[in-house]
């Protein structure tokens, strides 16, 4: 079965960087579009970044555009999210997702906590 395992979360000061990873197994990683979502307590889980299976397209909502970069290494079955210039409002649990585009796919990781505070 599909398994998605996020790592790299933690606490960081505003303006700092953080790099998240998602290691995927149980599915043909290179065949799936991938995405990152995040969710704060009491908030909806929202798309942060998405990337096509062939790396042809990657996009972001305005809230993170220019600060976050999604990438993938298909040879290592790994999805990345490089986050720069972090803001307190970036705080939340970040989830890796496989198989979606306009709406999320069926496969989720358990999430990794990102906390941005001084």
C-alpha positions as CSV (number, residue, x, y, z in Angstrom):
1,X,0.0,0.0,0.0
2,X,1.0,3.6,-0.5
3,X,3.1,5.2,2.2
4,X,4.0,8.8,2.4
5,X,6.3,9.9,5.2
6,X,7.0,13.6,5.8
7,X,10.1,14.9,7.6
8,X,12.0,18.1,8.2
9,X,9.4,20.1,10.2
10,X,10.3,22.0,13.4
11,X,10.5,25.4,14.9
12,X,12.0,28.3,13.1
13,X,12.1,32.1,13.6
14,X,10.3,34.4,11.2
15,X,12.3,35.0,8.1
16,X,14.1,31.6,8.4
17,X,14.2,28.7,6.0
18,X,13.0,25.1,6.4
19,X,13.1,22.2,4.0
20,X,10.5,19.4,4.1
21,X,10.8,16.0,2.5
22,X,8.2,13.3,1.7
23,X,9.4,9.8,1.0
24,X,6.9,7.8,-1.0
25,X,6.7,4.0,-1.3
26,X,4.1,1.5,-2.4
27,X,3.1,3.4,-5.6
28,X,4.9,4.4,-8.8
29,X,6.0,7.8,-7.6
30,X,7.0,9.1,-11.0
31,X,3.4,8.4,-12.3
32,X,1.8,10.7,-9.7
33,X,1.3,14.4,-9.5
34,X,2.2,15.5,-6.0
35,X,1.3,18.3,-3.6
36,X,1.8,19.8,-0.2
37,X,-1.1,20.9,1.9
38,X,-1.1,22.6,5.3
39,X,-3.6,22.9,8.1
40,X,-3.6,25.1,11.2
41,X,-5.9,24.4,14.2
42,X,-9.4,25.3,13.4
43,X,-8.5,26.0,9.8
44,X,-9.2,24.2,6.5
45,X,-6.5,22.1,4.9
46,X,-5.2,24.2,2.0
47,X,-3.0,23.6,-1.0
48,X,0.5,25.0,-0.6
49,X,2.2,23.7,-3.7
50,X,1.7,21.2,-6.4
51,X,3.9,19.7,-9.1
52,X,3.2,17.5,-12.2
53,X,4.7,14.0,-12.4
54,X,7.1,15.1,-15.1
55,X,8.1,18.3,-13.4
56,X,6.6,20.3,-16.3
57,X,4.4,22.4,-14.0
58,X,4.7,23.6,-10.4
59,X,2.5,26.3,-8.9
60,X,1.6,27.9,-5.7
61,X,-1.1,30.1,-4.1
62,X,-0.3,33.8,-3.7
63,X,0.3,33.4,0.0
64,X,3.5,31.4,-0.6
65,X,4.4,32.3,-4.1
66,X,8.0,33.5,-4.3
67,X,8.9,32.0,-1.0
68,X,8.2,28.3,-1.4
69,X,9.6,26.0,-4.0
70,X,8.4,22.4,-4.6
71,X,10.6,19.9,-6.3
72,X,10.9,16.2,-6.7
73,X,13.5,13.5,-7.3
74,X,11.8,10.7,-9.1
75,X,14.9,8.5,-8.8
76,X,14.6,8.7,-5.0
77,X,10.8,8.7,-4.8
78,X,11.0,11.9,-2.8
79,X,9.1,15.2,-2.8
80,X,10.6,18.4,-1.3
81,X,9.3,21.7,-0.2
82,X,11.9,24.5,0.3
83,X,10.4,27.2,2.4
84,X,12.1,30.6,2.8
85,X,11.2,33.9,4.4
86,X,8.8,32.0,6.7
87,X,6.0,34.0,8.5
88,X,4.0,33.1,11.6
89,X,1.0,32.5,9.4
90,X,2.9,29.7,7.8
91,X,2.5,27.7,11.0
92,X,0.7,24.5,10.7
93,X,0.9,20.8,9.9
94,X,2.2,20.1,6.5
95,X,1.0,17.1,4.6
96,X,2.3,15.3,1.5
97,X,-0.4,14.2,-1.0
98,X,-0.2,12.0,-4.1
99,X,-2.5,11.6,-7.1
100,X,-4.4,14.9,-7.1
101,X,-4.5,18.1,-9.0
102,X,-7.7,20.2,-8.9
103,X,-8.6,18.4,-5.7
104,X,-6.4,16.3,-3.4
105,X,-5.5,12.7,-4.3
106,X,-6.3,9.7,-2.2
107,X,-2.9,9.3,-0.6
108,X,-1.8,11.3,2.4
109,X,1.1,11.3,4.8
110,X,0.7,11.8,8.5
111,X,2.0,15.3,8.4
112,X,4.9,17.2,10.0
113,X,4.6,20.3,12.2
114,X,6.0,23.6,11.2
115,X,6.0,26.4,13.8
116,X,7.2,29.9,12.9
117,X,7.6,32.1,16.0
118,X,10.1,34.4,17.7
